[in-house]
Amino acid sequence: MDQNHLTRSIECRDVGGRRTALRVYAEPGAIFLKAPAGEVAHLDPPQIETVKQALTDALVIAVRGDQP
């Protein structure tokens, strides 16, 4: 993985129970969240913890420009 970029994918389900993913991308100066197109991501507590960690790591990339 490029030292200045982060990509994390969190497996989840949509409101219909179908498997999908929430994605977190980061680069120096920017953080991007990609939710399932036109859907709502249903996350259980462990998945929420994974999103939290992905966003924390993304913040390091966006602010410092390197991997946490």
PyMOL CGO cylinders between C-alpha atoms (Angstrom):
from pymol import cmd
from pymol.cgo import CYLINDER

trace = [
    CYLINDER, 0.00, 0.00, 0.00, 1.19, 3.50, -0.76, 0.3, 1, 1, 1, 1, 1, 1,
    CYLINDER, 1.19, 3.50, -0.76, 2.50, 5.18, 2.41, 0.3, 1, 1, 1, 1, 1, 1,
    CYLINDER, 2.50, 5.18, 2.41, 0.37, 8.27, 1.73, 0.3, 1, 1, 1, 1, 1, 1,
    CYLINDER, 0.37, 8.27, 1.73, -2.96, 6.55, 1.06, 0.3, 1, 1, 1, 1, 1, 1,
    CYLINDER, -2.96, 6.55, 1.06, -5.37, 4.40, 3.03, 0.3, 1, 1, 1, 1, 1, 1,
    CYLINDER, -5.37, 4.40, 3.03, -8.21, 2.18, 1.85, 0.3, 1, 1, 1, 1, 1, 1,
    CYLINDER, -8.21, 2.18, 1.85, -10.39, 0.24, 4.29, 0.3, 1, 1, 1, 1, 1, 1,
    CYLINDER, -10.39, 0.24, 4.29, -13.51, -1.76, 3.50, 0.3, 1, 1, 1, 1, 1, 1,
    CYLINDER, -13.51, -1.76, 3.50, -16.00, -2.63, 6.25, 0.3, 1, 1, 1, 1, 1, 1,
    CYLINDER, -16.00, -2.63, 6.25, -18.34, -5.45, 5.34, 0.3, 1, 1, 1, 1, 1, 1,
    CYLINDER, -18.34, -5.45, 5.34, -21.95, -4.78, 6.38, 0.3, 1, 1, 1, 1, 1, 1,
    CYLINDER, -21.95, -4.78, 6.38, -25.53, -5.35, 5.28, 0.3, 1, 1, 1, 1, 1, 1,
    CYLINDER, -25.53, -5.35, 5.28, -28.05, -3.00, 3.74, 0.3, 1, 1, 1, 1, 1, 1,
    CYLINDER, -28.05, -3.00, 3.74, -31.59, -2.55, 5.09, 0.3, 1, 1, 1, 1, 1, 1,
    CYLINDER, -31.59, -2.55, 5.09, -32.69, -5.49, 2.95, 0.3, 1, 1, 1, 1, 1, 1,
    CYLINDER, -32.69, -5.49, 2.95, -30.12, -7.76, 4.60, 0.3, 1, 1, 1, 1, 1, 1,
    CYLINDER, -30.12, -7.76, 4.60, -27.90, -8.01, 1.50, 0.3, 1, 1, 1, 1, 1, 1,
    CYLINDER, -27.90, -8.01, 1.50, -24.13, -8.00, 1.93, 0.3, 1, 1, 1, 1, 1, 1,
    CYLINDER, -24.13, -8.00, 1.93, -22.41, -4.76, 1.00, 0.3, 1, 1, 1, 1, 1, 1,
    CYLINDER, -22.41, -4.76, 1.00, -19.51, -2.62, 2.20, 0.3, 1, 1, 1, 1, 1, 1,
    CYLINDER, -19.51, -2.62, 2.20, -18.77, 0.81, 3.61, 0.3, 1, 1, 1, 1, 1, 1,
    CYLINDER, -18.77, 0.81, 3.61, -15.41, 2.12, 2.42, 0.3, 1, 1, 1, 1, 1, 1,
    CYLINDER, -15.41, 2.12, 2.42, -13.00, 4.64, 3.90, 0.3, 1, 1, 1, 1, 1, 1,
    CYLINDER, -13.00, 4.64, 3.90, -10.33, 6.22, 1.72, 0.3, 1, 1, 1, 1, 1, 1,
    CYLINDER, -10.33, 6.22, 1.72, -7.72, 8.77, 2.78, 0.3, 1, 1, 1, 1, 1, 1,
    CYLINDER, -7.72, 8.77, 2.78, -4.89, 10.75, 1.27, 0.3, 1, 1, 1, 1, 1, 1,
    CYLINDER, -4.89, 10.75, 1.27, -3.01, 13.77, 2.55, 0.3, 1, 1, 1, 1, 1, 1,
    CYLINDER, -3.01, 13.77, 2.55, -5.58, 16.51, 3.12, 0.3, 1, 1, 1, 1, 1, 1,
    CYLINDER, -5.58, 16.51, 3.12, -8.71, 14.43, 2.44, 0.3, 1, 1, 1, 1, 1, 1,
    CYLINDER, -8.71, 14.43, 2.44, -10.90, 11.63, 3.80, 0.3, 1, 1, 1, 1, 1, 1,
    CYLINDER, -10.90, 11.63, 3.80, -13.61, 9.97, 1.70, 0.3, 1, 1, 1, 1, 1, 1,
    CYLINDER, -13.61, 9.97, 1.70, -16.47, 7.73, 2.81, 0.3, 1, 1, 1, 1, 1, 1,
    CYLINDER, -16.47, 7.73, 2.81, -18.26, 5.58, 0.26, 0.3, 1, 1, 1, 1, 1, 1,
    CYLINDER, -18.26, 5.58, 0.26, -21.55, 4.11, 1.38, 0.3, 1, 1, 1, 1, 1, 1,
    CYLINDER, -21.55, 4.11, 1.38, -23.56, 1.51, -0.53, 0.3, 1, 1, 1, 1, 1, 1,
    CYLINDER, -23.56, 1.51, -0.53, -25.14, 3.26, -3.52, 0.3, 1, 1, 1, 1, 1, 1,
    CYLINDER, -25.14, 3.26, -3.52, -28.67, 4.34, -2.67, 0.3, 1, 1, 1, 1, 1, 1,
    CYLINDER, -28.67, 4.34, -2.67, -28.71, 2.19, 0.47, 0.3, 1, 1, 1, 1, 1, 1,
    CYLINDER, -28.71, 2.19, 0.47, -28.23, 2.46, 4.19, 0.3, 1, 1, 1, 1, 1, 1,
    CYLINDER, -28.23, 2.46, 4.19, -25.37, 0.55, 5.83, 0.3, 1, 1, 1, 1, 1, 1,
    CYLINDER, -25.37, 0.55, 5.83, -26.48, -1.52, 8.83, 0.3, 1, 1, 1, 1, 1, 1,
    CYLINDER, -26.48, -1.52, 8.83, -23.52, -1.87, 11.21, 0.3, 1, 1, 1, 1, 1, 1,
    CYLINDER, -23.52, -1.87, 11.21, -23.27, -3.96, 14.36, 0.3, 1, 1, 1, 1, 1, 1,
    CYLINDER, -23.27, -3.96, 14.36, -21.04, -2.86, 17.28, 0.3, 1, 1, 1, 1, 1, 1,
    CYLINDER, -21.04, -2.86, 17.28, -17.85, -4.63, 16.06, 0.3, 1, 1, 1, 1, 1, 1,
    CYLINDER, -17.85, -4.63, 16.06, -18.30, -3.10, 12.59, 0.3, 1, 1, 1, 1, 1, 1,
    CYLINDER, -18.30, -3.10, 12.59, -18.79, 0.33, 14.16, 0.3, 1, 1, 1, 1, 1, 1,
    CYLINDER, -18.79, 0.33, 14.16, -15.50, -0.15, 16.03, 0.3, 1, 1, 1, 1, 1, 1,
    CYLINDER, -15.50, -0.15, 16.03, -13.84, -1.02, 12.70, 0.3, 1, 1, 1, 1, 1, 1,
    CYLINDER, -13.84, -1.02, 12.70, -15.25, 2.16, 11.11, 0.3, 1, 1, 1, 1, 1, 1,
    CYLINDER, -15.25, 2.16, 11.11, -14.02, 4.17, 14.09, 0.3, 1, 1, 1, 1, 1, 1,
    CYLINDER, -14.02, 4.17, 14.09, -10.49, 2.77, 13.72, 0.3, 1, 1, 1, 1, 1, 1,
    CYLINDER, -10.49, 2.77, 13.72, -10.53, 3.28, 9.94, 0.3, 1, 1, 1, 1, 1, 1,
    CYLINDER, -10.53, 3.28, 9.94, -11.53, 6.94, 10.42, 0.3, 1, 1, 1, 1, 1, 1,
    CYLINDER, -11.53, 6.94, 10.42, -8.85, 7.42, 13.09, 0.3, 1, 1, 1, 1, 1, 1,
    CYLINDER, -8.85, 7.42, 13.09, -6.23, 5.98, 10.71, 0.3, 1, 1, 1, 1, 1, 1,
    CYLINDER, -6.23, 5.98, 10.71, -7.62, 8.10, 7.86, 0.3, 1, 1, 1, 1, 1, 1,
    CYLINDER, -7.62, 8.10, 7.86, -7.27, 11.23, 9.99, 0.3, 1, 1, 1, 1, 1, 1,
    CYLINDER, -7.27, 11.23, 9.99, -3.56, 10.50, 10.50, 0.3, 1, 1, 1, 1, 1, 1,
    CYLINDER, -3.56, 10.50, 10.50, -3.08, 10.16, 6.74, 0.3, 1, 1, 1, 1, 1, 1,
    CYLINDER, -3.08, 10.16, 6.74, -5.09, 13.29, 5.97, 0.3, 1, 1, 1, 1, 1, 1,
    CYLINDER, -5.09, 13.29, 5.97, -3.27, 15.44, 8.55, 0.3, 1, 1, 1, 1, 1, 1,
    CYLINDER, -3.27, 15.44, 8.55, 0.25, 14.02, 8.67, 0.3, 1, 1, 1, 1, 1, 1,
    CYLINDER, 0.25, 14.02, 8.67, 0.41, 12.41, 5.25, 0.3, 1, 1, 1, 1, 1, 1,
    CYLINDER, 0.41, 12.41, 5.25, 1.77, 9.06, 6.43, 0.3, 1, 1, 1, 1, 1, 1,
    CYLINDER, 1.77, 9.06, 6.43, 0.55, 5.74, 7.82, 0.3, 1, 1, 1, 1, 1, 1,
    CYLINDER, 0.55, 5.74, 7.82, -0.47, 5.65, 11.50, 0.3, 1, 1, 1, 1, 1, 1,
]
cmd.load_cgo(trace, "trace")
